[in-house]
Amino acid sequence: MIKFKINLLVILIFAIHFAPALSDLLISKLDRRIDLTSQIVRMTLTLRVENTGPDPVSEFSFTFPSHQADNLALFVAVSTEGKGKNRGSATNLPLEVKQPADSPPSLVWYVASLPKALGKGESLNIDALAVFTHMLRPFPEKITQAEPQLFLFQDTAHFTSPYNVKYQTLVVKLPSESVESYTKIENAKFSGSDIKYGPSENLPAMSYLPVIVHFPSNKPFAVAKELVREIEISHWGNVQVTEHYNLIHGGAQSIGEFSRLDFQTRPNVHGASAFRNLIAMLPPRAHSIYYRDAIGNISTSNVYGDSSKTLLEIEPRYPMVGGWKTSFTIGYGLPLQDYLFQSGGTRFLNFTFGSPMNDVLVENLTVKVVLPEGSKDLSVSVPFPVKQSQETKYSHLDIAGRPTIVVEKVNVVPEHNQYFQVHYRFSNLSLLSEPLMLIFGFFSLFVACIIYMHADFTISKSSPSYLAKLQWDEVLGTIQQLQDVINRCLSIHDKLEASLRALSRTGDVQACKAVRKSADSLLKDLSKESKPLLAFLQSSPQAAHILPKVEELVVKERDLQEKIMLKHTTVVESYEKKSGGRDIENRVASIQQKISALKQEVDDLLEFVENI
């Protein structure tokens, strides 16, 4: 409540400062209706706008408090000319957020571009729809199984418009004819399930009169924290849809023990706010429908269908009360010809975007359209802003993978359940790839079986091929031992380099010399260990083709060893003579260049030898 008052104070101060700036436009009539019959709040606005100034106006601004704009899932506006039955056709108005420089952050501005400039004395009708999520707050936030679920809704009886309003009304639609309390102001009336405020006349710009409604609602507050829809296209005649739901009851949190017996015997009293099923309106001719969770298939679902729709009634394993969660998956197939079309050389999928469950609010929706392998020139057209990306999915018999369009959106409401299109190009010859792959695979299997049944694969231990293999295995083992010696030498080189870095930090010359002494001893031992290995390779005919590279590796490592020792000696002597850091860098610069080049050559030779 304190936050609500602070927002009011900021807007009132802003109204005094900013109201004259947009005084050329006048709202002669504003009818507003707020629908609270579900967890998704819908506000409809009907305005009559007049230009009372001398200059034409091409833009109209809507303003919302930031706490409403943060939860605005959808906002659309259309304009018409004329009055009553003489109204012309509706024209969609492009909307964009344009925040004036001197506007407080507690207000968010949506600017609509009019289809044509509104001249002096001209008028225009504007109809707008704003859909909000998470605008209803449970109060109390926690209830027992037997308590009713109550919600608070906060708004203003006067729409926060930057224009003067000549006549304004507000109707708040409740889910039932019951209300706990509501703000009573002049001209306020509660009739049936409607709370009516107004009419109010001659309101200045940014008029703001807060109202609060406290009311019961037992409608399902099903919130999908995450929904992933995967639409997979097969040119063999099917569209497979799979939907993964992570669902929570978003109403008042249930406390205390839950009694299934009380819920079964008196569900309207003990657990009235809980819901036990949801209805998914699937496309007509849906088939192969399934519904399962982590445990397995759930058999309490029912399917009803006719020529225009298919209704899937799903029932979780347990009733959903406030704060409880569940995860499940539904899937179904659709005829390809109903959703995939072709225009010239381009094919396009025409499919619905949102969830098929109208009672579910989706906080995070991801739609993945998996196209057949070989599809190219991908593009997607969605009638509202979304986040787009591409990925690749691999399935059976795939080689390059199936290109996948990924579309993401937050705060998805039933109004987003519109058609979107995915365009791509596909060659019919690509359809033959999988059948040919199967034919070739079975043919190769049969040929392999024939060869296996008729060929003799026995190897004699005295045969030349077997002896040659033993000799080559011995050569490979010797090369691996020599590689191990080289790698240990390189590790000692790294320790010498590390001792120089430690010397630059600590200035401890004696510690550096100790590392050098230990390294000299180890390198000497490794040199002795490598000599018989190299001698064996030089004497083996099997190693003749690889011997030059091995010898070059040994020589390069010794050159690298000498340069690192020279660098080490130079740096230690410089520190003993107390030379400056810049002087030391100059002395070892040329040595360091040779070390870097030799390291690269040694690494390349090691990589070559490892790949033998």
C-alpha positions, 0 to 999 in steps of 0.5 A: 500500500505504501508503494501504491501511495508513492506512485500516486504522489509521483504521478500527481507531481508529474501531472502538474508539470507535464499536463500542458505539453499535450493539451491540443488533444482532448478525450471527449469520451473514455469508457474503460472496462476491466475484466477480473473473471480470471487470473488474466486481467483484461482492460478494454478502452473505448475513446473518442479523441478530438484535436482542439489545437491549430496544428495537426497531430499524428500521434496519440499517447497511452500511459500506464503506471510502471507496476502495470506496464511491467506486467503488460503481456499484450497491448493493441489499439485500432482506430475508426472514423465516424460515430455509431453505425457510421463508423468506418473499418478499423485500422491497427495502430503501430505502438512503441514505447517512447519515454519523454525525457522529463517523465518519471520512471513510474510512468511508461508511455506507449505512443500510437501512430495515427493512420493520418494526421488529425486536423483541427476540429477533427475526431477519431475513435480508438479502441484498445485492449491491454492484457495484464498478468500477475495483477491479482494478489492473494489476500490473505496469501496463505489459506487452509483447505476450508477457507475461500480464496480472496484477491486484491486488485489495485487501479485508478478510477480515472485512467492516467491519460496525458490528455484532458478527459471530458467524460469517463466511466469505469466498469470492473467485472468480477467473477461472481456477484460477491465482493468483500470490499471495494473503494466507495467514491462518488458515483460508485455502484455495485450491481450484479457482478459489476462495480461501476465508477462514474461518470466523471466529467472534465478531468484534467490530464493525469487524473489519478484516483486509486481504487482497491477491490477485494473479492473472492475467486475460485477460478483455476489459477494455473500458471505454466512456469515453463512450456516447451512446444515442439512441432516436428514436420515430416513430409511423409504426411504428419505433424507431431506436436509435443508439449512439456508443461511445468505447472503451478497453482498460482493462487493463495498458498495452501497451508495445513494438511490436505484431506482428500476425503473432505475434498471428495465429499464437499469439494465446493467447501473444502478446496473450492479454489483447487482445480482437478482438470484442464481443457486443451482445445486441440486442432481438428483431426488430431490423432495419436493423443497421449498424456503422461508425466514422469511416472508414466501414462495418465489414464484419467484423460478424456477426448471429445471431438467433432469436425471443428475441434478436439477437446482433451480433458486432462486430470493431474494425479492429484488435485491442484491447490495453491502453491502445488506443482506438477509436470506433464507432457501431452502429444498428438499428431496432425495431418500434414496437408492441413498445416503445410502449404507450398507457394512456388519453390517455398513451403510454409507451416501455418500453426498456432503459437500459444498454449491450447489451454485457455485457462493457463498463463504461460510465463516462459514459452519456447516453441521449436519447429523441427524441419526435415533434414535438407531444409534451407533458407529458413525464416519465421513470421510472428505477429508480435515481438519474440526472441528467435534463434536456430539449432539442430536436432538429430534423430534416427537416420539423420546425417547433417541434422534437422534445422530447428527454429526456436521462438521464445516469449515471456508472459503468453496469454490466450490472445497470443494464440495466433497463427505464425508462419515458418518458411523454408525451401526443400527439394523433393529429392531429399525425401529419397535419402532415408529410403536409399540409406536403409536399402544401402544399409541392408545391402551392406549387411547382407554382403558382409554376412556373405563374406563372413560365411565364405572367407577364412580370417584365420591368422597363423602366428608364423605368418609374415603378416602376423610377425609384421604386426608384432614388430609394428606394435613394438615400434608403436610402443617404443614411440609412445615411450619416447613421447613420454620422455619428451613430455616429461622434458617439456614439463621440466622446461615449464618448471624452469620457466615458472622458477624465472617468474617466481624470481621476478616476484620474489627476487630469491636467486638461490631458490631459482638456482635450486630448481635449475640444479634439480632440472639439470639432473632430471634432464640428464637422466631423461637423455640417458633413457631416450638413447636406447629407444631412439637406437631401437627405432633406428635399427627397425625397418618398420620404423623407417618411414617415421624415423625422420620425424622422430629424430627431428622431434628429439633434435628440436627438443634438445635445441629448445632445452639449450635455449631455455637453459641459456635464458635461465642462466642469463636471467639469474646472472642479471639478477645477481648483477642487480640489472633492471627489469628492462635490461633483462627483457632486452637481453632475453628477447631474442632468446625468447623468440627462438624458444617460442618458435621451437615450442611450436615446432615441438608441439607440431611434431608431437601432434604428428607423431601422436596421430600415427 
